[in-house]
């Protein structure tokens, strides 16, 4: 069993901290996030991730890392600096309660994208994405793996390229090193194809 799957199993048993947010309270608090991520979490700009339907714990953990200086996203620092843990939990709960607007995949990339997502690349040692993110891209909230179905392919491509280059989200993120391992053998063509394929996935929530 490779180390990626071993880590997946370990995280599945340890679980993730559960955010205790109030979605109703989070709706008004999320107004500050709407310019980039959309009022309902469906960002209009492909470079910014959709947050609608994402697991609340995952959103909260990432925002806390930015607020606390562990994850460097310059555009967010001033916005999240004054947020309390409860604010973050409420905003995360609100976005988690929203429905992501489905994307579509480039038909020319579906065959390769589906292969990488569902089976990986045995020759280069790339594991299947669905091992952690699920067959329909809904992720695994118990293990902390985010949903990827319907996400912007431009955002996904950018993140995969950064992981391939060894960039982690932050020292407090237990998942980034795993993604670095997964992405290091991906080619540009595979990244483009699998990102497009994930954009076209519709989560079965």
Phi and psi in degrees as GROMACS dihedral restraints (atoms count N, CA, C in turn):
[ dihedral_restraints ]
;  ai    aj    ak    al  type     phi  dphi    fc
    3     4     5     6     1   -77.7    20    10
    4     5     6     7     1   166.8    20    10
    6     7     8     9     1   -69.5    20    10
    7     8     9    10     1   -24.3    20    10
    9    10    11    12     1   -64.9    20    10
   10    11    12    13     1   -46.0    20    10
   12    13    14    15     1   -69.7    20    10
   13    14    15    16     1   -33.6    20    10
   15    16    17    18     1   -62.5    20    10
   16    17    18    19     1   -42.2    20    10
   18    19    20    21     1   -66.0    20    10
   19    20    21    22     1   -39.1    20    10
   21    22    23    24     1   -59.3    20    10
   22    23    24    25     1   -44.4    20    10
   24    25    26    27     1   -66.7    20    10
   25    26    27    28     1   -39.8    20    10
   27    28    29    30     1   -63.2    20    10
   28    29    30    31     1   -43.8    20    10
   30    31    32    33     1   -68.5    20    10
   31    32    33    34     1   -33.1    20    10
   33    34    35    36     1   -63.1    20    10
   34    35    36    37     1   -36.8    20    10
   36    37    38    39     1   -79.5    20    10
   37    38    39    40     1   -32.9    20    10
   39    40    41    42     1   -80.1    20    10
   40    41    42    43     1   -29.7    20    10
   42    43    44    45     1    76.3    20    10
   43    44    45    46     1  -178.4    20    10
   45    46    47    48     1  -125.9    20    10
   46    47    48    49     1   152.7    20    10
   48    49    50    51     1   -62.6    20    10
   49    50    51    52     1   135.0    20    10
   51    52    53    54     1   -91.2    20    10
   52    53    54    55     1   126.4    20    10
   54    55    56    57     1   -74.1    20    10
   55    56    57    58     1   138.6    20    10
   57    58    59    60     1  -113.1    20    10
   58    59    60    61     1    67.7    20    10
   60    61    62    63     1   -98.8    20    10
   61    62    63    64     1   159.9    20    10
   63    64    65    66     1  -108.5    20    10
   64    65    66    67     1   109.0    20    10
   66    67    68    69     1   -62.3    20    10
   67    68    69    70     1   -37.3    20    10
   69    70    71    72     1   -64.2    20    10
   70    71    72    73     1   -43.6    20    10
   72    73    74    75     1   -67.5    20    10
   73    74    75    76     1   -33.9    20    10
   75    76    77    78     1   -68.8    20    10
   76    77    78    79     1   -24.9    20    10
   78    79    80    81     1   -59.5    20    10
   79    80    81    82     1   -46.4    20    10
   81    82    83    84     1   -73.3    20    10
   82    83    84    85     1   -36.2    20    10
   84    85    86    87     1   -66.9    20    10
   85    86    87    88     1   -27.1    20    10
   87    88    89    90     1   -77.0    20    10
   88    89    90    91     1    -3.7    20    10
   90    91    92    93     1   -57.1    20    10
   91    92    93    94     1   -33.6    20    10
   93    94    95    96     1   -69.5    20    10
   94    95    96    97     1   -20.0    20    10
   96    97    98    99     1   -91.9    20    10
   97    98    99   100     1   -14.5    20    10
   99   100   101   102     1   -64.1    20    10
  100   101   102   103     1   -30.6    20    10
  102   103   104   105     1   -58.9    20    10
  103   104   105   106     1   -34.9    20    10
  105   106   107   108     1  -101.6    20    10
  106   107   108   109     1   -39.7    20    10
  108   109   110   111     1  -102.3    20    10
  109   110   111   112     1    -2.7    20    10
  111   112   113   114     1    85.4    20    10
  112   113   114   115     1   148.7    20    10
  114   115   116   117     1   -61.4    20    10
  115   116   117   118     1   -31.9    20    10
  117   118   119   120     1  -107.2    20    10
  118   119   120   121     1    13.6    20    10
  120   121   122   123     1    86.7    20    10
  121   122   123   124     1     3.4    20    10
  123   124   125   126     1  -103.4    20    10
  124   125   126   127     1    92.5    20    10
  126   127   128   129     1   -65.1    20    10
  127   128   129   130     1   141.5    20    10
  129   130   131   132     1   -85.4    20    10
  130   131   132   133     1   -19.8    20    10
  132   133   134   135     1   -98.6    20    10
  133   134   135   136     1   120.7    20    10
  135   136   137   138     1   -60.3    20    10
  136   137   138   139     1   -21.1    20    10
  138   139   140   141     1   -76.2    20    10
  139   140   141   142     1   -17.8    20    10
  141   142   143   144     1  -103.5    20    10
  142   143   144   145     1   134.7    20    10
  144   145   146   147     1   -70.7    20    10
  145   146   147   148     1   148.2    20    10
  147   148   149   150     1   -74.9    20    10
  148   149   150   151     1   134.4    20    10
  150   151   152   153     1  -106.0    20    10
  151   152   153   154     1   -13.2    20    10
  153   154   155   156     1   -59.3    20    10
  154   155   156   157     1   128.3    20    10
  156   157   158   159     1    78.3    20    10
  157   158   159   160     1    -2.4    20    10
  159   160   161   162     1   -72.4    20    10
  160   161   162   163     1   150.8    20    10
  162   163   164   165     1   -63.2    20    10
  163   164   165   166     1   132.9    20    10
  165   166   167   168     1   -58.5    20    10
  166   167   168   169     1   -42.0    20    10
  168   169   170   171     1   -61.0    20    10
  169   170   171   172     1   -40.6    20    10
  171   172   173   174     1   -64.8    20    10
  172   173   174   175     1   -46.8    20    10
  174   175   176   177     1   -59.0    20    10
  175   176   177   178     1   -49.4    20    10
  177   178   179   180     1   -59.6    20    10
  178   179   180   181     1   -43.3    20    10
  180   181   182   183     1   -63.1    20    10
  181   182   183   184     1   -42.4    20    10
  183   184   185   186     1   -67.0    20    10
  184   185   186   187     1   -41.6    20    10
  186   187   188   189     1   -65.2    20    10
  187   188   189   190     1   -40.7    20    10
  189   190   191   192     1   -62.7    20    10
  190   191   192   193     1   -38.4    20    10
  192   193   194   195     1   -63.3    20    10
  193   194   195   196     1   -38.9    20    10
  195   196   197   198     1   -66.7    20    10
  196   197   198   199     1   -47.9    20    10
  198   199   200   201     1   -58.1    20    10
  199   200   201   202     1   -40.3    20    10
  201   202   203   204     1   -88.4    20    10
  202   203   204   205     1     3.2    20    10
  204   205   206   207     1    84.4    20    10
  205   206   207   208     1     9.5    20    10
  207   208   209   210     1   -85.9    20    10
  208   209   210   211     1   -30.5    20    10
  210   211   212   213     1  -115.0    20    10
  211   212   213   214     1   129.6    20    10
  213   214   215   216     1   -96.2    20    10
  214   215   216   217     1   102.8    20    10
  216   217   218   219     1  -130.1    20    10
  217   218   219   220     1    97.6    20    10
  219   220   221   222     1   -54.6    20    10
  220   221   222   223     1   -41.0    20    10
  222   223   224   225     1   -65.8    20    10
  223   224   225   226     1   -20.9    20    10
  225   226   227   228     1   -99.0    20    10
  226   227   228   229     1   -18.2    20    10
  228   229   230   231     1   -55.0    20    10
  229   230   231   232     1   -51.7    20    10
  231   232   233   234     1   -67.5    20    10
  232   233   234   235     1   -27.0    20    10
  234   235   236   237     1   -76.1    20    10
  235   236   237   238     1   -40.2    20    10
  237   238   239   240     1   -97.5    20    10
  238   239   240   241     1    -6.4    20    10
  240   241   242   243     1   -55.8    20    10
  241   242   243   244     1   -37.8    20    10
  243   244   245   246     1   -94.6    20    10
  244   245   246   247     1     6.5    20    10
  246   247   248   249     1   -79.5    20    10
  247   248   249   250     1   134.1    20    10
  249   250   251   252     1   -81.8    20    10
  250   251   252   253     1   169.4    20    10
  252   253   254   255     1   -59.6    20    10
  253   254   255   256     1   -38.4    20    10
  255   256   257   258     1   -67.3    20    10
  256   257   258   259     1   -40.0    20    10
  258   259   260   261     1   -56.8    20    10
  259   260   261   262     1   -47.8    20    10
  261   262   263   264     1   -62.6    20    10
  262   263   264   265     1   -42.7    20    10
  264   265   266   267     1   -64.2    20    10
  265   266   267   268     1   -39.5    20    10
  267   268   269   270     1   -66.6    20    10
  268   269   270   271     1   -46.1    20    10
  270   271   272   273     1   -62.0    20    10
  271   272   273   274     1   -42.4    20    10
  273   274   275   276     1   -63.5    20    10
  274   275   276   277     1   -41.3    20    10
  276   277   278   279     1   -63.9    20    10
  277   278   279   280     1   -38.8    20    10
  279   280   281   282     1   -62.8    20    10
  280   281   282   283     1   -50.5    20    10
  282   283   284   285     1   -65.3    20    10
  283   284   285   286     1   -35.4    20    10
  285   286   287   288     1   -64.1    20    10
  286   287   288   289     1   -27.6    20    10
  288   289   290   291     1   -81.8    20    10
  289   290   291   292     1    -9.5    20    10
  291   292   293   294     1   -86.4    20    10
  292   293   294   295     1   165.6    20    10
  294   295   296   297     1  -106.8    20    10
  295   296   297   298     1   126.4    20    10
  297   298   299   300     1   -71.4    20    10
  298   299   300   301     1   139.1    20    10
  300   301   302   303     1   -82.5    20    10
  301   302   303   304     1   122.0    20    10
  303   304   305   306     1   -62.6    20    10
  304   305   306   307     1   147.4    20    10
  306   307   308   309     1  -101.9    20    10
  307   308   309   310     1  -169.0    20    10
  309   310   311   312     1  -138.3    20    10
  310   311   312   313     1   151.2    20    10
  312   313   314   315     1   -97.6    20    10
  313   314   315   316     1   151.0    20    10
  315   316   317   318     1   -72.4    20    10
  316   317   318   319     1   117.3    20    10
  318   319   320   321     1   -55.9    20    10
  319   320   321   322     1   -31.6    20    10
  321   322   323   324     1   -69.8    20    10
  322   323   324   325     1   -15.6    20    10
  324   325   326   327     1  -109.4    20    10
  325   326   327   328     1    -5.0    20    10
  327   328   329   330     1   -61.3    20    10
  328   329   330   331     1   -45.2    20    10
  330   331   332   333     1   -58.6    20    10
  331   332   333   334     1   -49.9    20    10
  333   334   335   336     1   -70.4    20    10
  334   335   336   337     1   -41.7    20    10
  336   337   338   339     1   -60.5    20    10
  337   338   339   340     1   -42.5    20    10
  339   340   341   342     1   -65.9    20    10
  340   341   342   343     1   -39.1    20    10
  342   343   344   345     1   -60.3    20    10
  343   344   345   346     1   -48.0    20    10
  345   346   347   348     1   -65.8    20    10
  346   347   348   349     1   -43.8    20    10
  348   349   350   351     1   -65.3    20    10
  349   350   351   352     1   -42.7    20    10
  351   352   353   354     1   -94.1    20    10
  352   353   354   355     1   -26.2    20    10
  354   355   356   357     1  -129.0    20    10
  355   356   357   358     1   -13.2    20    10
  357   358   359   360     1    71.9    20    10
  358   359   360   361     1  -156.9    20    10
  360   361   362   363     1  -134.2    20    10
  361   362   363   364     1   100.3    20    10
  363   364   365   366     1   -61.5    20    10
  364   365   366   367     1   -33.9    20    10
  366   367   368   369     1   -66.6    20    10
  367   368   369   370     1   -38.3    20    10
  369   370   371   372     1   -98.7    20    10
  370   371   372   373     1    -5.4    20    10
  372   373   374   375     1    85.1    20    10
  373   374   375   376     1    16.6    20    10
  375   376   377   378     1   -82.9    20    10
  376   377   378   379     1   122.4    20    10
  378   379   380   381     1   -78.9    20    10
  379   380   381   382     1   163.4    20    10
  381   382   383   384     1   -67.6    20    10
  382   383   384   385     1   134.7    20    10
  384   385   386   387     1   -63.6    20    10
  385   386   387   388     1   -34.4    20    10
  387   388   389   390     1   -69.7    20    10
  388   389   390   391     1   -11.8    20    10
  390   391   392   393     1   -59.1    20    10
  391   392   393   394     1   -32.3    20    10
  393   394   395   396     1  -109.4    20    10
  394   395   396   397     1   -37.3    20    10
  396   397   398   399     1   -94.6    20    10
  397   398   399   400     1    -1.4    20    10
  399   400   401   402     1    84.0    20    10
  400   401   402   403     1   156.4    20    10
  402   403   404   405     1   -63.7    20    10
  403   404   405   406     1   -27.2    20    10
  405   406   407   408     1  -109.0    20    10
  406   407   408   409     1    11.6    20    10
  408   409   410   411     1    76.8    20    10
  409   410   411   412     1    19.3    20    10
  411   412   413   414     1   -82.5    20    10
  412   413   414   415     1    -6.0    20    10
  414   415   416   417     1    75.3    20    10
  415   416   417   418     1  -167.8    20    10
  417   418   419   420     1  -142.7    20    10
  418   419   420   421     1    93.5    20    10
  420   421   422   423     1   -61.4    20    10
  421   422   423   424     1   -32.2    20    10
  423   424   425   426     1   -64.7    20    10
  424   425   426   427     1   -31.3    20    10
  426   427   428   429     1   -99.6    20    10
  427   428   429   430     1    -6.7    20    10
  429   430   431   432     1    90.1    20    10
  430   431   432   433     1     6.4    20    10
  432   433   434   435     1   -82.9    20    10
  433   434   435   436     1   128.6    20    10
  435   436   437   438     1   -74.0    20    10
  436   437   438   439     1   157.7    20    10
  438   439   440   441     1   -72.2    20    10
  439   440   441   442     1   143.4    20    10
  441   442   443   444     1  -125.3    20    10
  442   443   444   445     1   -10.7    20    10
  444   445   446   447     1   -63.7    20    10
  445   446   447   448     1   129.0    20    10
  447   448   449   450     1    81.4    20    10
  448   449   450   451     1    -1.7    20    10
  450   451   452   453     1   -68.1    20    10
  451   452   453   454     1   150.7    20    10
  453   454   455   456     1   -57.0    20    10
  454   455   456   457     1   131.0    20    10
  456   457   458   459     1   -68.0    20    10
  457   458   459   460     1   -30.0    20    10
  459   460   461   462     1   -64.0    20    10
  460   461   462   463     1   -42.4    20    10
  462   463   464   465     1   -66.3    20    10
  463   464   465   466     1   -45.5    20    10
  465   466   467   468     1   -62.0    20    10
  466   467   468   469     1   -42.7    20    10
  468   469   470   471     1   -60.8    20    10
  469   470   471   472     1   -44.7    20    10
  471   472   473   474     1   -61.0    20    10
  472   473   474   475     1   -44.1    20    10
  474   475   476   477     1   -65.6    20    10
  475   476   477   478     1   -42.3    20    10
  477   478   479   480     1   -65.0    20    10
  478   479   480   481     1   -37.8    20    10
  480   481   482   483     1   -64.5    20    10
  481   482   483   484     1   -40.6    20    10
  483   484   485   486     1   -66.9    20    10
  484   485   486   487     1   -41.8    20    10
  486   487   488   489     1   -61.5    20    10
  487   488   489   490     1   -42.4    20    10
  489   490   491   492     1   -61.0    20    10
  490   491   492   493     1   -31.8    20    10
  492   493   494   495     1   -84.1    20    10
  493   494   495   496     1     3.6    20    10
  495   496   497   498     1    91.4    20    10
  496   497   498   499     1     8.1    20    10
  498   499   500   501     1   -84.2    20    10
  499   500   501   502     1   125.7    20    10
  501   502   503   504     1  -102.4    20    10
  502   503   504   505     1   160.0    20    10
  504   505   506   507     1   -68.4    20    10
  505   506   507   508     1   -38.1    20    10
  507   508   509   510     1   175.6    20    10
  508   509   510   511     1   163.9    20    10
  510   511   512   513     1   -64.7    20    10
  511   512   513   514     1   -23.4    20    10
  513   514   515   516     1   -90.3    20    10
  514   515   516   517     1     0.6    20    10
  516   517   518   519     1   -95.1    20    10
  517   518   519   520     1   112.9    20    10
  519   520   521   522     1   -76.6    20    10
  520   521   522   523     1   -10.2    20    10
  522   523   524   525     1   -96.2    20    10
  523   524   525   526     1   -25.9    20    10
  525   526   527   528     1   -58.6    20    10
  526   527   528   529     1   -45.7    20    10
  528   529   530   531     1   -58.5    20    10
  529   530   531   532     1   -35.2    20    10
  531   532   533   534     1   -64.3    20    10
  532   533   534   535     1   -43.3    20    10
  534   535   536   537     1   -67.6    20    10
  535   536   537   538     1   -33.4    20    10
  537   538   539   540     1   -61.1    20    10
  538   539   540   541     1   -43.3    20    10
  540   541   542   543     1   -63.4    20    10
  541   542   543   544     1   -42.7    20    10
  543   544   545   546     1   -65.6    20    10
  544   545   546   547     1   -43.6    20    10
  546   547   548   549     1   -85.7    20    10
  547   548   549   550     1   -14.0    20    10
  549   550   551   552     1   -62.3    20    10
  550   551   552   553     1   -25.5    20    10
  552   553   554   555     1  -102.4    20    10
  553   554   555   556     1     3.7    20    10
  555   556   557   558     1   -73.1    20    10
  556   557   558   559     1   138.2    20    10
  558   559   560   561     1   -86.2    20    10
  559   560   561   562     1   166.3    20    10
  561   562   563   564     1   -57.9    20    10
  562   563   564   565     1   -40.9    20    10
  564   565   566   567     1   -64.5    20    10
  565   566   567   568     1   -40.9    20    10
  567   568   569   570     1   -68.0    20    10
  568   569   570   571     1   -39.9    20    10
  570   571   572   573     1   -62.1    20    10
  571   572   573   574     1   -47.5    20    10
  573   574   575   576     1   -60.2    20    10
  574   575   576   577     1   -42.4    20    10
  576   577   578   579     1   -70.2    20    10
  577   578   579   580     1   -45.9    20    10
  579   580   581   582     1   -72.1    20    10
  580   581   582   583     1   -31.8    20    10
  582   583   584   585     1   -65.3    20    10
  583   584   585   586     1   -42.0    20    10
  585   586   587   588     1   -64.4    20    10
  586   587   588   589     1   -40.9    20    10
  588   589   590   591     1   -62.8    20    10
  589   590   591   592     1   -43.2    20    10
  591   592   593   594     1   -65.2    20    10
  592   593   594   595     1   -36.3    20    10
  594   595   596   597     1   -58.9    20    10
  595   596   597   598     1   -33.7    20    10
  597   598   599   600     1   -88.6    20    10
  598   599   600   601     1    -6.2    20    10
  600   601   602   603     1   -71.8    20    10
  601   602   603   604     1   142.3    20    10
  603   604   605   606     1  -115.5    20    10
  604   605   606   607     1   114.5    20    10
  606   607   608   609     1   -65.9    20    10
  607   608   609   610     1   138.8    20    10
  609   610   611   612     1   -93.2    20    10
  610   611   612   613     1    61.3    20    10
